[in-house]
């Protein structure tokens, strides 16, 4: 039997604690290493990071190839088209909360974006390389979609 949303509150608190703990760890590392925290971020870093975060979260949450990452926490429901699948979180605790996170690109975005912004502070070249890679993939996907529509029109 599936848990009610109220029964999942402890699991959601756990997820929020992990998220906050991750930021506390970044803050401690920045403090210990003396890494300067940027006063502001370049617009290009934010735009490319946003595009990369969008693509990466869809890849993790919807791509058929990444199904093995989600499988312990989700139930397969069918193809969604364009190399994506539909899955739902398993009913069991704690798989349900992790499954919610892994099947929802909107839910994953703050986690991925936070890792990217932390990367901009701690390893900016690596963070920008990651963002450039997934931004190029997102642009390629857009062109593939446009080509497919033009070809079938």
N, C-alpha and C positions, 0 to 999 in steps of 0.2 A: 504494500500500500504506500502511496506517495505521501511524503511529508507536506504539511501545509507551509505556506510562506513564513508563518510565525515560528514554526518548529525549526526552520532553517536559519533563524536569526543568529544562533551561536556560530554556525559555519560562516555566515557572511561577516560577522565580527572577526572571526579568525582570518578571513581573506583581507579585510581592511587592516588588521594588525600586521599581517605580512607586508602589505603595501607600505604602510607607515614605517614599519621596521626597516624596509629597504631604503627609504629616504633617510632615516636616522643613520643607517650604515654609511650611506653616501656622505652625509654631513660630517660624520666622525672621520671618514677617510680624508675628506677635503680639509678638515681642521688639522688632522695629524700630519698631512703632507704639505700643508701650507699652500695648496692649490688656490689661486685666486678665483673667486666666484665672479662671473661676468656681471657687469652692471646691466647689460642688455645683450640681446642676441641679434645677429645679423638677420635681416629679413629673408635673405636667400636660404640660410640655415633653417629657418622656421617653415618656409614654403616647401623646400625639398624634404624636410623632416616630416611635414604633414602628409605629403604625397607618399613618402616611403612608409609611414605608419599606416596609412590607409591600405596600401598594397600588402604589407607584411601581416596585418591583422586579418585580412581576407584570406591570405595564404594559409595562415595557421588555423583559422576557424572554419573555412569552407572548402579548401582545395582537396580534391580526391587523393592526391599523393600524400598529404599529411594526415590522412585518416588513421594510420597506426599510432600517431601521437595522441589522438583524441579517443581512440577505441576503448581504453580502460574506463573512461568516464562518460561515454556516450552510447547511444543506440542509433544505428544507421536506419534512416527512413527512406532514402531514395536519392536518385540523381536530381540535381537542381539545374542542370544545363551549364554550358560554358566551363566544363571541367570542375564544377563545384558539386557538393553533395549537401543534402539536408540530414541533420542529425539532431537528436534531442538529448539532454542530460539524462544519465541514469537516475533512477529513483533512490538508490541507496545512498546513505550518508557515509563518508564525505564526498563520494564520487559526484553527487548531484551539484554541489557548489562548484567544484572544479569543472564539471561538464558545462555548467552555465557560462563560466568564464571562457572556456575553450570553444564554444559554439557561437559566441556573440562577438562579432568584430567591434561593436560599439563598447562592449565591456572590456575587451582586450586593449583598446586604444590607450587608455590612461597608463597602463602598465608599460606598453611598448614606447609610448612617447616619453614617459619618465626615464626609461633606460636610455633613450636617445639623448635627452637633455643632460642626464648625468654623464653620458659619454662625451658630450660637448665640453663638459667641465674637466673630466679626468683624462680623456683620450680623444681630443677633437679630430685628429686625422682619421682614426679608426671609425669614429661616429659618422663623419662626413662620407667616408668610403661606403659604410653600410647604407646611409641614406641615398647616396648617389646610385648605388646598385639597385635598390628597390624602387627608386623613382624612375630609373630607366625601364625596369620591368613593367611598372604601371603605365608608362607611356607606350611601351610595346603592346601591352594588352589593349589599350585604347585603340591603337592602330589596327590590331587584329580584328577587333569588334567592328570598326568602321569598314575595313576591307570586306569582311564577311557580309555586312549589310549591303554594301555597294554591289558585291558580286551576285547576291541573290535578288537584287532589285530588278 
